[in-house]
Amino acid sequence: MELQFIGAARTVTGSMHLLRANGKQILLDCGMFQGRRADTYERNKNFPFDASSIDAVVLSHAHIDHAGNLPNLVKSGFRGNIYCTPATADLCRIMLMDSGHIQEKDVEFVNKRRKKKHLPPIEPLYTTEDVAPMLEMLVEVPYRTEFEVLQGVTGIYHDAGHILGSASVHLTIRESGKQPFRLGFTGDVGRPNLPILRDPEFMGHVDALICESTYGGKLHAPAEESSAKLLDVVKRTMERGGKIIVPAFSVGRTQDLVYQLNDMKNRGLLPDIPVFVDSPLSMKATAIFRKHPECFDDETNRILKTDDDVFGFERLHFIRDAEESKTLNDRKGSCMIIAASGMCEAGRIVHHLANNIENPDNTVMIVGYQAEHTLGRKIVERQPEVSIFGEAKRLNCEVTVMNSFSAHADNNELLGFLEPMDRSALKNIFLVHGDLERAEKFSASLQQHRFQRVDIPERLQTFTF
């Protein structure tokens, strides 16, 4: 049995791990890599394996850095099943169509500029037409239900508490003449005690574990502080007459923000500020959240008994079309604009940043992890000048980073998630989905807590069991 690390090795995006067992190949996640644009296209376009040789995909959740390259995999020859939870399947149906649409539009926009510079046009990684065949391959599996991935390999999904439908995966591999081997894959682990979703649950004991390390060595502010800090940002920006621009993933972070704003409104705390969710995908995703109350925690289900819509309030507006989105740029006075993508690499948020970051009255509020080399990371680093659509923009606005909104467990929360593991059985931990510094710090924490061998795989590195 072999395990090869294709993506999210010593970086946060592009989750993709290849399991070879019983003469078959199983892909754990098929995410889109996000980083320097020059590297991104080639990395996503060209798989380091023959796509037609992959027999099945086991998907942890619907975020684009975990599922976003599935249409390209199918386009390149994959013909197997793609296993996921029911909520993940529903989210993939809208998110991957949206991803194809965004790529088409962004390429169209970029090619206009390339034409003026007498440069050849580029093509999208995939289109909406490429997404449809992939969606037919989704196989929905509920939490805590054993399913056969392939002959000799069974799996069970456990709630990871990260986004709606997110799962940790427990695989049992039976090879002829050998003891069954238990492989765990955390996917992305959520934080305990956050609103809306249930807390992450124990996946069971394993012999080897692929574990995320996004916030290794880092501690988040307590989740209960997020409302107070959010309120402070709103009031401070309103005093200047500025706008609050929030890059946020359409699935997960946007609903968290809207939920918190709705709660503040219900308690009479939120100032009278219009809030625009400028993402058709967010509107569709919020409808899917309403469809899956089985994923909600007890507190949210109690609130739903008195507030039938925890994702809506009077001053909240969902923006549908592009023309309506453009009117926000000319709008006078304070407002909050929440738009995707979460790392500022595509979609409507890029246009809002281009139109607003040079104004010192405005605030860019960062509520999620920003991968290395992304526009979002450059804003977090407060680089004095950033490039947007090939044009230099001065970063004059206020930048506020709010990691208390993070849907990723921090160092100690990850340790708590792994604490029940049988250390005598767990022989290997592979740290992925983290920059090298974060992975190294989490590795040190694990060894201090009596976990045995911890590896931080390089891209394309293979381990044999």
Secondary structure, DSSP 8 states (H G I E B T S, - for coil): -EEEEEESSSSSS--EEEEEETTEEEEE------S-HHHHHHHHH--SS-GGG--EEE-----HHHHTTHHHHHHTT--SEEEE-HHHHHHHHHHHHHHHHHHHHHHHHHHHHHHHTT------S--HHHHHHHHTTEEE--TT--EEEETTEEEEEEE-SSSTT-EEEEEEE--TTS--EEEEE--S---TT-SSB---------SEEEEE-TBTT-----GGGHHHHHHHHHHHHHHHT-EEEEE--TTTHHHHHHHHHHHHHHTT-S-S--EEE--HHHHHHHHHHHH-GGGB-HHHHHHTTT-S-TT--TTEEE--SHHHHHHGGG--S-EEEEES-TTSSSSHHHHHHHHHTT-TT-EEEE-S---TTSHHHHHHTT-SEEEETTEEEE--SEEEE-GGG-SS-BHHHHHHHHTTS-TTT--EEEEESS-HHHHHHHHHHHHHTT--EEE---TT-EEE-
